[in-house]
């Protein structure tokens, strides 16, 4: 499992733990005003999560989890 900081509506500031084997895509989302969030997509129901960490940091955590 990898721990990320959830920024999805209603869950902002709460940690979220995701199974890296179920992550299909990670990509940046530019919001109005230029702020950038990271979207993590996957799971058995094709869910998206918006997280605080940058794309590179999420990918690093996925790689580290798969090495263990």
Secondary structure, DSSP 8 states (H G I E B T S, - for coil): -EEEEB-STT-TT-EEEE-GGGEEEEEEEE-TTS-EEEEEEETTTTEEEEESS-HHHHHHHHHHHHH-
